[in-house]
Amino acid sequence: MDILMHKDGSKYVARGELDLIQMPEATDSYVPVSHYHLADKLLTISQDILRDYTLIGENYGIARQGNQLFAVLKFQNEKSEMGLSIAFRNSYDRSMAIGMSIGATVFICDNLSLSGDIVVMKKHTKNVWAELEETAIATIYKGQNNYRQITADAETMRGLPMDNADAFKTMGLLFGRNIVSPRQLTVLKDEWLKPSHEEFQPRNLWSFYNSATEALKSSPPIQVMEKHCKLHTEILKITQ
């Protein structure tokens, strides 16, 4: 997934490299959670629960000299353009709590589709690991239903035609509601007018949605999940 690469100081890393990033010291009110151990724990829990799915990809992006982490685990249970995705984040500089969301990955473009609220697994306090594991298990179990709803939403979007006039109007709405930034708005417009992928040539809401998720790839880690969830909610209003 092309996340973070547009931000200065942001980069992809392998899971093992997360263990090399120095953690801050714990205090009476703050217990840091290791990027590496968080990723390893969520990967283990996911594979234990998603028995009918196969892990096909894992992406880790860091920013702020490794103080922020945003990651996506991608699973597939059958040949389809949609896979189940688990997105999560963490920070060492207290800029954001540990967060997690379940959604889908559109394989042909590696775009992320998230819906619903971000599950804040735990603030960095005592007993963080026990509560984190409990919340993660519950979220992944429930997330399978969320994924099925997203795939159904995709089919609905494919059936809704969209011309340039409607697309430009929706672009303005997404910009006005701070879902896309000025720079992302340009990417969104370009992707709509000249799609990078042949599959999004049809002039429908699904193609527009993927133009928007393409634009959101440049969002900073602290905003990635919120932006995608807000986008999904806003686009669904058009289908109602």
N, C-alpha and C positions, 0 to 999 in steps of 0.2 A: 504494500500500500504506500502510495506516495504521500506520506504525512511528514510534516515538519521541515521538509527540505527547502522550503522557501524562506525560512526564518534564519537569520544570522545566528551562528553558534549552535544550530540544531543539526542532528545527524542520526543516521541509523546505526544500531549496534547489534551484535549477536547477544543472545541471552547470557552466555558466559561472561561477556564483557561487563554486564551489569554488576557483577560481583567485585569488580575492580574499582568501582566508584566509592570514594570515601563517604561513610555515613557520619552525620553529626552526632555529637554526644547526647545521651539521654539526660533528662532533667526530672525533677519531681512531677512535672505536669506534661512532659513531652517524651514519648517513646518512639524513636524513629523506626520505620518499617523498611527493611532492606528491599530495594528494587528487585534484586535477584531472587530472594526468598519468596517475595510476593508473586513474581512470575512463575517460579517453580511450583508454588503451592496451588495457584489457580490452574496451571496446566494439569497437575495431577488430579485435582478435583474434577475438572472438566472431562478428562479422559475416563475417569471412573464413572461419571454420571451419563455421559453421552456415548453409551456402548454401541449404538447403531451408527455412530458418526466416526469419520476418520480425520485426524488432524492433517491438514494439507498445507498449512503455513502459519508462521508466527513472525510478527514484525514488532520491533522495539525501536522507539525513537526517543532521544533524550534532548533536553534543552537546558539552558542556564548552567552550563558546565556540569551537566549530569544531575542537577538538583530536581529537574522535572522529568517524569517518565510518562509516555503514552504508548500503549501497546494494544495489539489486536491478535487474537488467536482465531484461526479460520478452520472450520470443520465442514465436511461434506458427507452426506449419507447416500447420495445417488447422483447420477449425471444430470446436472442442472446448471443454469447460469447463476443460481442463487445458492449460497452456502450460509451456514450458521456462523455468526461472528460473536466473539466475546471481547469487548473493549474495556480496558481498565487503565487507571492512572495512579500516580503516586508522586509525592514530593519530599525532598529533604529540607526545603527552605520554608516550610509551612505555608506555601502559597496556595495549596489545595489539599483537601482531605482525600483519603483513598476513595476512589469511585469506580463504579463498574456498570456496564450496560450490555444488554444482549440485543443482537440485531441480525442483519444479513450482509453478506458481501456479494456484490455483483461481479462474478469472476472475470468477465470479458474486459472490464476496466478497473477492477480492484476497488470499486467505490464502496463506501460504507453506508448502510441504511440502518438508522437507529430510531426507535420510537419509545414513547413513554418517558418516565422520569429516570434520572440518574440515581442509582442506588449508592448512597454514601455508606460504605461498608463499616467504617470505623474511623473516628478521629484518633490521632496518635497519642493514646493514653494507656494506662495499665490494662492488662488482659486483652490487648488489641488482637493478638493472634487467635485466641479462642473465639472471640466474637466475630472476627473476620472470617474464619472458616465456616462458622454456622451460617452467617449471612450469605456467603458465597454459594454454599450448597443450596440454600433456599432459592436464591436468585437464578441459578442455572436451571433448576428444576422448572421454575415458573417461566423462564426465558424461552423454553421450547415452544410454548403456546404463543409467546410474543413473536417468535420467528415465523410460525405458521401464519399469523395475522399479517406480517409484513409481506410474505409471498402472495397472500391474497390481495393485499393492497396493490402490489405490482401489477397483477392481472387487471384490476379495476382501472389503474392508470393507463394501461395499454389501450383500453377501450374508449378512452376519452380524447377526441381530436383536439389539437391546439394549434392555432395559427400564430403568426408573428405578433399580431395586435394583442392577443391574449398573453403571449409569452412576455412581451415588453411590459405589459401592465403588471404581471406577476413579478417580474424582475424588480420593478419599482417598489412593490409591496415588500419584497424580501429585503431590499436595501433600506427602506423606511423603517422597518422593524428590527434593524440591526442584526439580521441573520447573515447577510453578506456584506463585506466591506467594499469600499470603492474599488479596490484592486480586484477583489473577487467578482464584483459585478461585471468587470471587463471580461474576465475569464468565462463567466456564465454566458454572457452575450455571444462571445466567440464560439463557445462549445455548442450553443443552440443553433447558430447560423451555419457553422461548419463543423459538424460532429466529428470527433476523432475516431469514432467507432461506427462502422456501417450499421450495426444493430440499432443505433439511435437516429438513423436517418428518418424514420417515420415521424410525422408531425403529430405527436400525441403527448399527453401529460407525462408518461413514463420517460420519454426522451428528454423532456424539460427537467424532470426530477434528477436524472443522471447528469445533466449539464450542471445543475446546482451542486450536487454532491462532488462533482469534479472540482468545482470552484472552491469548495470548503476544505479541500485537501491542504490548503496553505494556512489553516487556522492554527493558532498556538495551542500547545497541549492543554492549557487550563480551560480552553473554550471548545475543544474538538467535540466532545460528546454532547454538550448543551446545544451547540450549533446544529448538529445533525438531528437531534431530537426535535428542536424547534422547527427545522425545515420540514421534517416529516409531518408534524402536526399541522403546519400551515398549508402544505400541499393537500393533505387529506380534506381540508375544508372545501377545496374545489370539487372534490368528488361527492360531496354531500348535497 
